[in-house]
């Protein structure tokens, strides 16, 4: 559980796994645009890909909420 509350690790995951591959655009950003456009022809693998690339950002949001509630 200590790893899930480590700022450095979560930010590193967001910048690497969350945004990889970086060119021509971050992968997660492309998938989110696809979903916003109606998610036409998205397959199960594409949804799994969104979850995998988005998970570090969910951890970051969770950590921000936990730290703000403690104050």
PQR file of N, CA, C, O and H, with PARSE charges and radii, in Angstrom:
ATOM      1  N   UNK A   1       0.818  -1.198   0.000 -0.4000 1.5000
ATOM      2  CA  UNK A   1       0.000   0.000   0.000 -0.0000 2.0000
ATOM      3  C   UNK A   1       0.862   1.263   0.000  0.5500 1.7000
ATOM      4  O   UNK A   1       0.438   2.320  -0.466 -0.5500 1.4000
ATOM      5  N   UNK A   2       2.082   1.133   0.532 -0.4000 1.5000
ATOM      6  CA  UNK A   2       2.971   2.283   0.570 -0.0000 2.0000
ATOM      7  C   UNK A   2       3.300   2.773  -0.844  0.5500 1.7000
ATOM      8  O   UNK A   2       3.445   3.976  -1.059 -0.5500 1.4000
ATOM      9  H   UNK A   2       2.426   0.274   0.910  0.4000 1.0000
ATOM     10  N   UNK A   3       3.416   1.863  -1.800 -0.4000 1.5000
ATOM     11  CA  UNK A   3       3.716   2.252  -3.183 -0.0000 2.0000
ATOM     12  C   UNK A   3       2.591   3.069  -3.805  0.5500 1.7000
ATOM     13  O   UNK A   3       2.845   3.959  -4.617 -0.5500 1.4000
ATOM     14  H   UNK A   3       3.298   0.885  -1.625  0.4000 1.0000
ATOM     15  N   UNK A   4       1.351   2.772  -3.430 -0.4000 1.5000
ATOM     16  CA  UNK A   4       0.217   3.492  -3.997 -0.0000 2.0000
ATOM     17  C   UNK A   4       0.090   4.905  -3.446  0.5500 1.7000
ATOM     18  O   UNK A   4      -0.679   5.707  -3.977 -0.5500 1.4000
ATOM     19  H   UNK A   4       1.145   2.049  -2.771  0.4000 1.0000
ATOM     20  N   UNK A   5       0.836   5.221  -2.388 -0.4000 1.5000
ATOM     21  CA  UNK A   5       0.794   6.557  -1.801 -0.0000 2.0000
ATOM     22  C   UNK A   5       2.107   7.316  -2.008  0.5500 1.7000
ATOM     23  O   UNK A   5       2.352   8.321  -1.342 -0.5500 1.4000
ATOM     24  H   UNK A   5       1.460   4.570  -1.957  0.4000 1.0000
ATOM     25  N   UNK A   6       2.939   6.848  -2.912 -0.4000 1.5000
ATOM     26  CA  UNK A   6       4.218   7.480  -3.189 -0.0000 2.0000
ATOM     27  C   UNK A   6       4.068   8.438  -4.370  0.5500 1.7000
ATOM     28  O   UNK A   6       3.841   8.010  -5.502 -0.5500 1.4000
ATOM     29  H   UNK A   6       2.740   6.031  -3.453  0.4000 1.0000
ATOM     30  N   UNK A   7       4.198   9.747  -4.093 -0.4000 1.5000
ATOM     31  CA  UNK A   7       4.032  10.772  -5.121 -0.0000 2.0000
ATOM     32  C   UNK A   7       4.985  10.565  -6.293  0.5500 1.7000
ATOM     33  O   UNK A   7       4.581  10.646  -7.453 -0.5500 1.4000
ATOM     34  H   UNK A   7       4.383  10.094  -3.174  0.4000 1.0000
ATOM     35  N   UNK A   8       6.244  10.298  -5.985 -0.4000 1.5000
ATOM     36  CA  UNK A   8       7.250  10.182  -7.033 -0.0000 2.0000
ATOM     37  C   UNK A   8       6.935   9.043  -7.996  0.5500 1.7000
ATOM     38  O   UNK A   8       7.045   9.202  -9.212 -0.5500 1.4000
ATOM     39  H   UNK A   8       6.573  10.232  -5.043  0.4000 1.0000
ATOM     40  N   UNK A   9       6.549   7.910  -7.454 -0.4000 1.5000
ATOM     41  CA  UNK A   9       6.235   6.754  -8.295 -0.0000 2.0000
ATOM     42  C   UNK A   9       5.005   7.016  -9.161  0.5500 1.7000
ATOM     43  O   UNK A   9       5.000   6.691 -10.348 -0.5500 1.4000
ATOM     44  H   UNK A   9       6.460   7.782  -6.467  0.4000 1.0000
ATOM     45  N   UNK A  10       3.982   7.593  -8.578 -0.4000 1.5000
ATOM     46  CA  UNK A  10       2.742   7.828  -9.333 -0.0000 2.0000
ATOM     47  C   UNK A  10       2.963   8.856 -10.440  0.5500 1.7000
ATOM     48  O   UNK A  10       2.444   8.693 -11.544 -0.5500 1.4000
ATOM     49  H   UNK A  10       3.987   7.856  -7.613  0.4000 1.0000
ATOM     50  N   UNK A  11       3.716   9.897 -10.160 -0.4000 1.5000
ATOM     51  CA  UNK A  11       3.999  10.890 -11.204 -0.0000 2.0000
ATOM     52  C   UNK A  11       4.859  10.276 -12.305  0.5500 1.7000
ATOM     53  O   UNK A  11       4.655  10.559 -13.485 -0.5500 1.4000
ATOM     54  H   UNK A  11       4.137  10.029  -9.263  0.4000 1.0000
ATOM     55  N   UNK A  12       5.811   9.443 -11.922 -0.4000 1.5000
ATOM     56  CA  UNK A  12       6.627   8.743 -12.916 -0.0000 2.0000
ATOM     57  C   UNK A  12       5.753   7.839 -13.792  0.5500 1.7000
ATOM     58  O   UNK A  12       5.938   7.787 -15.008 -0.5500 1.4000
ATOM     59  H   UNK A  12       5.976   9.213 -10.963  0.4000 1.0000
ATOM     60  N   UNK A  13       4.811   7.134 -13.182 -0.4000 1.5000
ATOM     61  CA  UNK A  13       3.900   6.285 -13.961 -0.0000 2.0000
ATOM     62  C   UNK A  13       3.038   7.117 -14.904  0.5500 1.7000
ATOM     63  O   UNK A  13       2.806   6.719 -16.046 -0.5500 1.4000
ATOM     64  H   UNK A  13       4.660   7.177 -12.194  0.4000 1.0000
ATOM     65  N   UNK A  14       2.565   8.262 -14.439 -0.4000 1.5000
ATOM     66  CA  UNK A  14       1.742   9.122 -15.295 -0.0000 2.0000
ATOM     67  C   UNK A  14       2.531   9.615 -16.501  0.5500 1.7000
ATOM     68  O   UNK A  14       2.015   9.657 -17.618 -0.5500 1.4000
ATOM     69  H   UNK A  14       2.753   8.585 -13.512  0.4000 1.0000
ATOM     70  N   UNK A  15       3.779   9.986 -16.267 -0.4000 1.5000
ATOM     71  CA  UNK A  15       4.593  10.535 -17.362 -0.0000 2.0000
ATOM     72  C   UNK A  15       5.108   9.476 -18.315  0.5500 1.7000
ATOM     73  O   UNK A  15       5.412   9.784 -19.467 -0.5500 1.4000
ATOM     74  H   UNK A  15       4.199   9.952 -15.360  0.4000 1.0000
ATOM     75  N   UNK A  16       5.212   8.235 -17.863 -0.4000 1.5000
ATOM     76  CA  UNK A  16       5.726   7.171 -18.733 -0.0000 2.0000
ATOM     77  C   UNK A  16       4.584   6.321 -19.271  0.5500 1.7000
ATOM     78  O   UNK A  16       4.215   6.454 -20.437 -0.5500 1.4000
ATOM     79  H   UNK A  16       4.965   7.985 -16.927  0.4000 1.0000
ATOM     80  N   UNK A  17       4.028   5.464 -18.454 -0.4000 1.5000
ATOM     81  CA  UNK A  17       2.961   4.568 -18.905 -0.0000 2.0000
ATOM     82  C   UNK A  17       1.711   5.331 -19.330  0.5500 1.7000
ATOM     83  O   UNK A  17       1.059   4.968 -20.310 -0.5500 1.4000
ATOM     84  H   UNK A  17       4.328   5.356 -17.506  0.4000 1.0000
ATOM     85  N   UNK A  18       1.384   6.373 -18.602 -0.4000 1.5000
ATOM     86  CA  UNK A  18       0.168   7.118 -18.906 -0.0000 2.0000
ATOM     87  C   UNK A  18       0.195   7.843 -20.230  0.5500 1.7000
ATOM     88  O   UNK A  18      -0.842   7.989 -20.876 -0.5500 1.4000
ATOM     89  H   UNK A  18       1.914   6.668 -17.806  0.4000 1.0000
ATOM     90  N   UNK A  19       1.357   8.298 -20.645 -0.4000 1.5000
ATOM     91  CA  UNK A  19       1.442   9.091 -21.871 -0.0000 2.0000
ATOM     92  C   UNK A  19       2.121   8.378 -23.035  0.5500 1.7000
ATOM     93  O   UNK A  19       2.078   8.873 -24.161 -0.5500 1.4000
ATOM     94  H   UNK A  19       2.200   8.179 -20.120  0.4000 1.0000
ATOM     95  N   UNK A  20       2.742   7.236 -22.792 -0.4000 1.5000
ATOM     96  CA  UNK A  20       3.472   6.535 -23.853 -0.0000 2.0000
ATOM     97  C   UNK A  20       2.528   5.960 -24.889  0.5500 1.7000
ATOM     98  O   UNK A  20       1.417   5.596 -24.505 -0.5500 1.4000
ATOM     99  H   UNK A  20       2.776   6.835 -21.877  0.4000 1.0000
ATOM    100  N   UNK A  21       2.850   5.848 -26.123 -0.4000 1.5000
ATOM    101  CA  UNK A  21       3.958   6.492 -26.828 -0.0000 2.0000
ATOM    102  C   UNK A  21       3.669   7.985 -26.979  0.5500 1.7000
ATOM    103  O   UNK A  21       2.510   8.387 -27.082 -0.5500 1.4000
ATOM    104  H   UNK A  21       3.753   6.144 -26.435  0.4000 1.0000
ATOM    105  N   UNK A  22       4.699   8.788 -26.993 -0.4000 1.5000
ATOM    106  CA  UNK A  22       4.560  10.238 -26.933 -0.0000 2.0000
ATOM    107  C   UNK A  22       4.271  10.891 -28.281  0.5500 1.7000
ATOM    108  O   UNK A  22       3.640  11.947 -28.332 -0.5500 1.4000
ATOM    109  H   UNK A  22       5.641   8.461 -26.909  0.4000 1.0000
ATOM    110  N   UNK A  23       4.721  10.280 -29.367 -0.4000 1.5000
ATOM    111  CA  UNK A  23       4.567  10.892 -30.686 -0.0000 2.0000
ATOM    112  C   UNK A  23       3.730  10.015 -31.578  0.5500 1.7000
ATOM    113  O   UNK A  23       3.926   8.801 -31.518 -0.5500 1.4000
ATOM    114  H   UNK A  23       5.234   9.423 -29.326  0.4000 1.0000
ATOM    115  N   UNK A  24       2.840  10.480 -32.379 -0.4000 1.5000
ATOM    116  CA  UNK A  24       2.561  11.871 -32.702 -0.0000 2.0000
ATOM    117  C   UNK A  24       1.730  12.577 -31.632  0.5500 1.7000
ATOM    118  O   UNK A  24       1.718  13.807 -31.581 -0.5500 1.4000
ATOM    119  H   UNK A  24       2.680  11.466 -32.428  0.4000 1.0000
ATOM    120  N   UNK A  25       1.042  11.831 -30.782 -0.4000 1.5000
ATOM    121  CA  UNK A  25       0.336  12.402 -29.635 -0.0000 2.0000
ATOM    122  C   UNK A  25       0.306  11.332 -28.555  0.5500 1.7000
ATOM    123  O   UNK A  25       0.429  10.144 -28.856 -0.5500 1.4000
ATOM    124  H   UNK A  25       1.051  10.832 -30.823  0.4000 1.0000
ATOM    125  N   UNK A  26       0.142  11.741 -27.295 -0.4000 1.5000
ATOM    126  CA  UNK A  26       0.058  10.729 -26.233 -0.0000 2.0000
ATOM    127  C   UNK A  26      -1.076   9.743 -26.513  0.5500 1.7000
ATOM    128  O   UNK A  26      -2.162  10.130 -26.944 -0.5500 1.4000
ATOM    129  H   UNK A  26       0.042  12.706 -27.051  0.4000 1.0000
ATOM    130  N   UNK A  27      -0.807   8.490 -26.264 -0.4000 1.5000
ATOM    131  CA  UNK A  27      -1.739   7.419 -26.591 -0.0000 2.0000
ATOM    132  C   UNK A  27      -3.087   7.597 -25.880  0.5500 1.7000
ATOM    133  O   UNK A  27      -4.146   7.434 -26.486 -0.5500 1.4000
ATOM    134  H   UNK A  27       0.075   8.176 -25.914  0.4000 1.0000
ATOM    135  N   UNK A  28      -3.029   7.928 -24.613 -0.4000 1.5000
ATOM    136  CA  UNK A  28      -4.265   8.107 -23.850 -0.0000 2.0000
ATOM    137  C   UNK A  28      -5.092   9.254 -24.415  0.5500 1.7000
ATOM    138  O   UNK A  28      -6.318   9.163 -24.481 -0.5500 1.4000
ATOM    139  H   UNK A  28      -2.169   8.061 -24.121  0.4000 1.0000
ATOM    140  N   UNK A  29      -4.434  10.325 -24.821 -0.4000 1.5000
ATOM    141  CA  UNK A  29      -5.149  11.464 -25.393 -0.0000 2.0000
ATOM    142  C   UNK A  29      -5.881  11.049 -26.678  0.5500 1.7000
ATOM    143  O   UNK A  29      -7.023  11.449 -26.902 -0.5500 1.4000
ATOM    144  H   UNK A  29      -3.439  10.399 -24.768  0.4000 1.0000
ATOM    145  N   UNK A  30      -5.231  10.261 -27.501 -0.4000 1.5000
ATOM    146  CA  UNK A  30      -5.869   9.780 -28.728 -0.0000 2.0000
ATOM    147  C   UNK A  30      -7.077   8.903 -28.433  0.5500 1.7000
ATOM    148  O   UNK A  30      -8.102   9.005 -29.107 -0.5500 1.4000
ATOM    149  H   UNK A  30      -4.303   9.936 -27.319  0.4000 1.0000
ATOM    150  N   UNK A  31      -6.958   8.042 -27.427 -0.4000 1.5000
ATOM    151  CA  UNK A  31      -8.082   7.173 -27.058 -0.0000 2.0000
ATOM    152  C   UNK A  31      -9.234   7.995 -26.481  0.5500 1.7000
ATOM    153  O   UNK A  31     -10.397   7.712 -26.767 -0.5500 1.4000
ATOM    154  H   UNK A  31      -6.125   7.959 -26.880  0.4000 1.0000
ATOM    155  N   UNK A  32      -8.924   9.007 -25.674 -0.4000 1.5000
ATOM    156  CA  UNK A  32      -9.983   9.845 -25.108 -0.0000 2.0000
ATOM    157  C   UNK A  32     -10.700  10.640 -26.190  0.5500 1.7000
ATOM    158  O   UNK A  32     -11.912  10.841 -26.116 -0.5500 1.4000
ATOM    159  H   UNK A  32      -7.979   9.237 -25.442  0.4000 1.0000
ATOM    160  N   UNK A  33      -9.950  11.095 -27.200 -0.4000 1.5000
ATOM    161  CA  UNK A  33     -10.596  11.777 -28.330 -0.0000 2.0000
ATOM    162  C   UNK A  33     -11.489  10.813 -29.096  0.5500 1.7000
ATOM    163  O   UNK A  33     -12.563  11.192 -29.562 -0.5500 1.4000
ATOM    164  H   UNK A  33      -8.965  10.932 -27.260  0.4000 1.0000
ATOM    165  N   UNK A  34     -11.052   9.580 -29.224 -0.4000 1.5000
ATOM    166  CA  UNK A  34     -11.839   8.555 -29.908 -0.0000 2.0000
ATOM    167  C   UNK A  34     -13.143   8.301 -29.147  0.5500 1.7000
ATOM    168  O   UNK A  34     -14.206   8.193 -29.758 -0.5500 1.4000
ATOM    169  H   UNK A  34     -10.179   9.272 -28.845  0.4000 1.0000
ATOM    170  N   UNK A  35     -13.067   8.208 -27.838 -0.4000 1.5000
ATOM    171  CA  UNK A  35     -14.257   7.995 -27.011 -0.0000 2.0000
ATOM    172  C   UNK A  35     -15.180   9.199 -27.099  0.5500 1.7000
ATOM    173  O   UNK A  35     -16.395   9.043 -27.220 -0.5500 1.4000
ATOM    174  H   UNK A  35     -12.203   8.297 -27.341  0.4000 1.0000
ATOM    175  N   UNK A  36     -14.609  10.409 -27.038 -0.4000 1.5000
ATOM    176  CA  UNK A  36     -15.417  11.623 -27.131 -0.0000 2.0000
ATOM    177  C   UNK A  36     -16.103  11.740 -28.496  0.5500 1.7000
ATOM    178  O   UNK A  36     -17.159  12.360 -28.621 -0.5500 1.4000
ATOM    179  H   UNK A  36     -13.622  10.536 -26.940  0.4000 1.0000
ATOM    180  N   UNK A  37     -15.491  11.139 -29.508 -0.4000 1.5000
ATOM    181  CA  UNK A  37     -16.068  11.160 -30.846 -0.0000 2.0000
ATOM    182  C   UNK A  37     -17.121  10.087 -31.068  0.5500 1.7000
ATOM    183  O   UNK A  37     -17.623   9.935 -32.182 -0.5500 1.4000
ATOM    184  H   UNK A  37     -14.633  10.635 -29.407  0.4000 1.0000
ATOM    185  N   UNK A  38     -17.459   9.348 -30.037 -0.4000 1.5000
ATOM    186  CA  UNK A  38     -18.518   8.354 -30.151 -0.0000 2.0000
ATOM    187  C   UNK A  38     -18.038   6.923 -30.005  0.5500 1.7000
ATOM    188  O   UNK A  38     -18.857   6.003 -29.979 -0.5500 1.4000
ATOM    189  H   UNK A  38     -17.052   9.471 -29.132  0.4000 1.0000
ATOM    190  N   UNK A  39     -16.753   6.713 -29.912 -0.4000 1.5000
ATOM    191  CA  UNK A  39     -16.159   5.379 -29.727 -0.0000 2.0000
ATOM    192  C   UNK A  39     -16.590   4.398 -30.811  0.5500 1.7000
ATOM    193  O   UNK A  39     -16.819   3.219 -30.541 -0.5500 1.4000
ATOM    194  H   UNK A  39     -16.088   7.460 -29.933  0.4000 1.0000
ATOM    195  N   UNK A  40     -16.695   4.895 -32.036 -0.4000 1.5000
ATOM    196  CA  UNK A  40     -17.089   4.032 -33.150 -0.0000 2.0000
ATOM    197  C   UNK A  40     -16.003   2.999 -33.432  0.5500 1.7000
ATOM    198  O   UNK A  40     -14.823   3.336 -33.527 -0.5500 1.4000
ATOM    199  H   UNK A  40     -16.509   5.852 -32.255  0.4000 1.0000
ATOM    200  N   UNK A  41     -16.407   1.751 -33.562 -0.4000 1.5000
ATOM    201  CA  UNK A  41     -15.538   0.618 -33.878 -0.0000 2.0000
ATOM    202  C   UNK A  41     -14.476   0.325 -32.816  0.5500 1.7000
ATOM    203  O   UNK A  41     -13.465  -0.309 -33.120 -0.5500 1.4000
ATOM    204  H   UNK A  41     -17.365   1.477 -33.484  0.4000 1.0000
ATOM    205  N   UNK A  42     -14.686   0.774 -31.585 -0.4000 1.5000
ATOM    206  CA  UNK A  42     -13.744   0.425 -30.515 -0.0000 2.0000
ATOM    207  C   UNK A  42     -13.999  -1.011 -30.099  0.5500 1.7000
ATOM    208  O   UNK A  42     -15.140  -1.423 -29.894 -0.5500 1.4000
ATOM    209  H   UNK A  42     -15.507   1.290 -31.338  0.4000 1.0000
ATOM    210  N   UNK A  43     -12.924  -1.760 -29.977 -0.4000 1.5000
ATOM    211  CA  UNK A  43     -13.023  -3.150 -29.581 -0.0000 2.0000
ATOM    212  C   UNK A  43     -12.622  -3.283 -28.122  0.5500 1.7000
ATOM    213  O   UNK A  43     -12.194  -2.313 -27.496 -0.5500 1.4000
ATOM    214  H   UNK A  43     -11.996  -1.425 -30.143  0.4000 1.0000
ATOM    215  N   UNK A  44     -12.763  -4.492 -27.580 -0.4000 1.5000
ATOM    216  CA  UNK A  44     -12.440  -4.741 -26.180 -0.0000 2.0000
ATOM    217  C   UNK A  44     -10.988  -4.381 -25.874  0.5500 1.7000
ATOM    218  O   UNK A  44     -10.699  -3.843 -24.806 -0.5500 1.4000
ATOM    219  H   UNK A  44     -13.111  -5.280 -28.088  0.4000 1.0000
ATOM    220  N   UNK A  45     -10.091  -4.665 -26.780 -0.4000 1.5000
ATOM    221  CA  UNK A  45      -8.681  -4.355 -26.571 -0.0000 2.0000
ATOM    222  C   UNK A  45      -8.454  -2.851 -26.446  0.5500 1.7000
ATOM    223  O   UNK A  45      -7.600  -2.418 -25.672 -0.5500 1.4000
ATOM    224  H   UNK A  45     -10.326  -5.102 -27.648  0.4000 1.0000
ATOM    225  N   UNK A  46      -9.202  -2.059 -27.190 -0.4000 1.5000
ATOM    226  CA  UNK A  46      -9.078  -0.601 -27.102 -0.0000 2.0000
ATOM    227  C   UNK A  46      -9.539  -0.099 -25.738  0.5500 1.7000
ATOM    228  O   UNK A  46      -8.914   0.793 -25.164 -0.5500 1.4000
ATOM    229  H   UNK A  46      -9.896  -2.411 -27.819  0.4000 1.0000
ATOM    230  N   UNK A  47     -10.613  -0.657 -25.222 -0.4000 1.5000
ATOM    231  CA  UNK A  47     -11.099  -0.261 -23.897 -0.0000 2.0000
ATOM    232  C   UNK A  47     -10.099  -0.675 -22.817  0.5500 1.7000
ATOM    233  O   UNK A  47      -9.854   0.076 -21.873 -0.5500 1.4000
ATOM    234  H   UNK A  47     -11.120  -1.382 -25.688  0.4000 1.0000
ATOM    235  N   UNK A  48      -9.529  -1.854 -22.955 -0.4000 1.5000
ATOM    236  CA  UNK A  48      -8.508  -2.305 -22.015 -0.0000 2.0000
ATOM    237  C   UNK A  48      -7.295  -1.371 -22.059  0.5500 1.7000
ATOM    238  O   UNK A  48      -6.690  -1.077 -21.027 -0.5500 1.4000
ATOM    239  H   UNK A  48      -9.728  -2.464 -23.722  0.4000 1.0000
ATOM    240  N   UNK A  49      -6.955  -0.920 -23.238 -0.4000 1.5000
ATOM    241  CA  UNK A  49      -5.845   0.006 -23.430 -0.0000 2.0000
ATOM    242  C   UNK A  49      -6.116   1.339 -22.719  0.5500 1.7000
ATOM    243  O   UNK A  49      -5.213   1.909 -22.106 -0.5500 1.4000
ATOM    244  H   UNK A  49      -7.446  -1.159 -24.076  0.4000 1.0000
ATOM    245  N   UNK A  50      -7.334   1.824 -22.797 -0.4000 1.5000
ATOM    246  CA  UNK A  50      -7.713   3.062 -22.094 -0.0000 2.0000
ATOM    247  C   UNK A  50      -7.547   2.876 -20.590  0.5500 1.7000
ATOM    248  O   UNK A  50      -7.030   3.761 -19.909 -0.5500 1.4000
ATOM    249  H   UNK A  50      -8.068   1.360 -23.295  0.4000 1.0000
ATOM    250  N   UNK A  51      -7.979   1.745 -20.077 -0.4000 1.5000
ATOM    251  CA  UNK A  51      -7.864   1.482 -18.641 -0.0000 2.0000
ATOM    252  C   UNK A  51      -6.394   1.407 -18.231  0.5500 1.7000
ATOM    253  O   UNK A  51      -6.009   1.984 -17.214 -0.5500 1.4000
ATOM    254  H   UNK A  51      -8.399   1.026 -20.630  0.4000 1.0000
ATOM    255  N   UNK A  52      -5.580   0.713 -18.999 -0.4000 1.5000
ATOM    256  CA  UNK A  52      -4.172   0.559 -18.651 -0.0000 2.0000
ATOM    257  C   UNK A  52      -3.417   1.896 -18.684  0.5500 1.7000
ATOM    258  O   UNK A  52      -2.607   2.171 -17.799 -0.5500 1.4000
ATOM    259  H   UNK A  52      -5.893   0.245 -19.825  0.4000 1.0000
ATOM    260  N   UNK A  53      -3.677   2.714 -19.688 -0.4000 1.5000
ATOM    261  CA  UNK A  53      -2.987   3.996 -19.787 -0.0000 2.0000
ATOM    262  C   UNK A  53      -3.583   5.034 -18.844  0.5500 1.7000
ATOM    263  O   UNK A  53      -2.906   5.995 -18.477 -0.5500 1.4000
ATOM    264  H   UNK A  53      -4.334   2.490 -20.407  0.4000 1.0000
ATOM    265  N   UNK A  54      -4.829   4.857 -18.452 -0.4000 1.5000
ATOM    266  CA  UNK A  54      -5.485   5.810 -17.564 -0.0000 2.0000
ATOM    267  C   UNK A  54      -5.317   5.500 -16.089  0.5500 1.7000
ATOM    268  O   UNK A  54      -5.558   6.367 -15.250 -0.5500 1.4000
ATOM    269  H   UNK A  54      -5.379   4.077 -18.750  0.4000 1.0000
ATOM    270  N   UNK A  55      -4.907   4.280 -15.752 -0.4000 1.5000
ATOM    271  CA  UNK A  55      -4.789   3.868 -14.360 -0.0000 2.0000
ATOM    272  C   UNK A  55      -3.836   4.743 -13.542  0.5500 1.7000
ATOM    273  O   UNK A  55      -4.171   5.089 -12.410 -0.5500 1.4000
ATOM    274  H   UNK A  55      -4.711   3.576 -16.434  0.4000 1.0000
ATOM    275  N   UNK A  56      -2.661   5.116 -14.066 -0.4000 1.5000
ATOM    276  CA  UNK A  56      -1.790   6.002 -13.278 -0.0000 2.0000
ATOM    277  C   UNK A  56      -2.454   7.337 -12.939  0.5500 1.7000
ATOM    278  O   UNK A  56      -2.235   7.881 -11.857 -0.5500 1.4000
ATOM    279  H   UNK A  56      -2.388   4.835 -14.987  0.4000 1.0000
ATOM    280  N   UNK A  57      -3.257   7.860 -13.851 -0.4000 1.5000
ATOM    281  CA  UNK A  57      -3.943   9.124 -13.584 -0.0000 2.0000
ATOM    282  C   UNK A  57      -5.041   8.946 -12.535  0.5500 1.7000
ATOM    283  O   UNK A  57      -5.301   9.854 -11.746 -0.5500 1.4000
ATOM    284  H   UNK A  57      -3.435   7.418 -14.730  0.4000 1.0000
ATOM    285  N   UNK A  58      -5.679   7.783 -12.525 -0.4000 1.5000
ATOM    286  CA  UNK A  58      -6.656   7.497 -11.470 -0.0000 2.0000
ATOM    287  C   UNK A  58      -5.963   7.415 -10.112  0.5500 1.7000
ATOM    288  O   UNK A  58      -6.495   7.893  -9.111 -0.5500 1.4000
ATOM    289  H   UNK A  58      -5.467   7.045 -13.166  0.4000 1.0000
ATOM    290  N   UNK A  59      -4.783   6.814 -10.079 -0.4000 1.5000
ATOM    291  CA  UNK A  59      -4.013   6.769  -8.831 -0.0000 2.0000
ATOM    292  C   UNK A  59      -3.625   8.177  -8.380  0.5500 1.7000
ATOM    293  O   UNK A  59      -3.662   8.473  -7.186 -0.5500 1.4000
ATOM    294  H   UNK A  59      -4.351   6.425 -10.893  0.4000 1.0000
ATOM    295  N   UNK A  60      -3.257   9.039  -9.314 -0.4000 1.5000
ATOM    296  CA  UNK A  60      -2.893  10.406  -8.985 -0.0000 2.0000
ATOM    297  C   UNK A  60      -4.087  11.176  -8.426  0.5500 1.7000
ATOM    298  O   UNK A  60      -3.952  11.900  -7.440 -0.5500 1.4000
ATOM    299  H   UNK A  60      -3.227   8.798 -10.284  0.4000 1.0000
ATOM    300  N   UNK A  61      -5.238  11.024  -9.044 -0.4000 1.5000
ATOM    301  CA  UNK A  61      -6.449  11.686  -8.553 -0.0000 2.0000
ATOM    302  C   UNK A  61      -6.799  11.171  -7.164  0.5500 1.7000
ATOM    303  O   UNK A  61      -7.171  11.949  -6.286 -0.5500 1.4000
ATOM    304  H   UNK A  61      -5.347  10.436  -9.845  0.4000 1.0000
ATOM    305  N   UNK A  62      -6.680   9.864  -6.964 -0.4000 1.5000
ATOM    306  CA  UNK A  62      -6.948   9.258  -5.660 -0.0000 2.0000
ATOM    307  C   UNK A  62      -6.021   9.828  -4.596  0.5500 1.7000
ATOM    308  O   UNK A  62      -6.464  10.156  -3.496 -0.5500 1.4000
ATOM    309  H   UNK A  62      -6.378   9.232  -7.678  0.4000 1.0000
ATOM    310  N   UNK A  63      -4.747   9.946  -4.916 -0.4000 1.5000
ATOM    311  CA  UNK A  63      -3.767  10.456  -3.960 -0.0000 2.0000
ATOM    312  C   UNK A  63      -4.030  11.925  -3.629  0.5500 1.7000
ATOM    313  O   UNK A  63      -3.889  12.334  -2.476 -0.5500 1.4000
ATOM    314  H   UNK A  63      -4.387   9.679  -5.810  0.4000 1.0000
ATOM    315  N   UNK A  64      -4.406  12.710  -4.617 -0.4000 1.5000
ATOM    316  CA  UNK A  64      -4.740  14.126  -4.383 -0.0000 2.0000
ATOM    317  C   UNK A  64      -5.942  14.239  -3.451  0.5500 1.7000
ATOM    318  O   UNK A  64      -5.948  15.067  -2.539 -0.5500 1.4000
ATOM    319  H   UNK A  64      -4.521  12.378  -5.553  0.4000 1.0000
ATOM    320  N   UNK A  65      -6.946  13.418  -3.675 -0.4000 1.5000
ATOM    321  CA  UNK A  65      -8.132  13.442  -2.816 -0.0000 2.0000
ATOM    322  C   UNK A  65      -7.781  13.032  -1.396  0.5500 1.7000
ATOM    323  O   UNK A  65      -8.204  13.677  -0.437 -0.5500 1.4000
ATOM    324  H   UNK A  65      -6.941  12.746  -4.415  0.4000 1.0000
ATOM    325  N   UNK A  66      -7.015  11.970  -1.258 -0.4000 1.5000
ATOM    326  CA  UNK A  66      -6.620  11.498   0.085 -0.0000 2.0000
ATOM    327  C   UNK A  66      -5.838  12.583   0.822  0.5500 1.7000
ATOM    328  O   UNK A  66      -6.115  12.855   1.990 -0.5500 1.4000
ATOM    329  H   UNK A  66      -6.670  11.446  -2.037  0.4000 1.0000
ATOM    330  N   UNK A  67      -4.864  13.204   0.155 -0.4000 1.5000
ATOM    331  CA  UNK A  67      -4.043  14.227   0.795 -0.0000 2.0000
ATOM    332  C   UNK A  67      -4.852  15.475   1.133  0.5500 1.7000
ATOM    333  O   UNK A  67      -4.592  16.114   2.153 -0.5500 1.4000
ATOM    334  H   UNK A  67      -4.639  12.982  -0.794  0.4000 1.0000
ATOM    335  N   UNK A  68      -5.833  15.836   0.292 -0.4000 1.5000
ATOM    336  CA  UNK A  68      -6.627  17.027   0.573 -0.0000 2.0000
ATOM    337  C   UNK A  68      -7.623  16.795   1.699  0.5500 1.7000
ATOM    338  O   UNK A  68      -7.948  17.732   2.429 -0.5500 1.4000
ATOM    339  H   UNK A  68      -6.044  15.317  -0.536  0.4000 1.0000
ATOM    340  N   UNK A  69      -8.115  15.571   1.859 -0.4000 1.5000
ATOM    341  CA  UNK A  69      -9.040  15.264   2.945 -0.0000 2.0000
ATOM    342  C   UNK A  69      -8.316  15.270   4.285  0.5500 1.7000
ATOM    343  O   UNK A  69      -8.897  15.671   5.294 -0.5500 1.4000
ATOM    344  H   UNK A  69      -7.851  14.810   1.267  0.4000 1.0000
ATOM    345  N   UNK A  70      -7.063  14.835   4.316 -0.4000 1.5000
ATOM    346  CA  UNK A  70      -6.296  14.780   5.562 -0.0000 2.0000
ATOM    347  C   UNK A  70      -6.013  16.175   6.121  0.5500 1.7000
ATOM    348  O   UNK A  70      -5.796  16.321   7.324 -0.5500 1.4000
ATOM    349  H   UNK A  70      -6.591  14.510   3.497  0.4000 1.0000
ATOM    350  N   UNK A  71      -6.013  17.198   5.270 -0.4000 1.5000
ATOM    351  CA  UNK A  71      -5.721  18.557   5.734 -0.0000 2.0000
ATOM    352  C   UNK A  71      -6.888  19.143   6.369  0.5500 1.7000
ATOM    353  O   UNK A  71      -6.834  20.286   6.824 -0.5500 1.4000
ATOM    354  H   UNK A  71      -6.189  17.080   4.293  0.4000 1.0000
TER
END
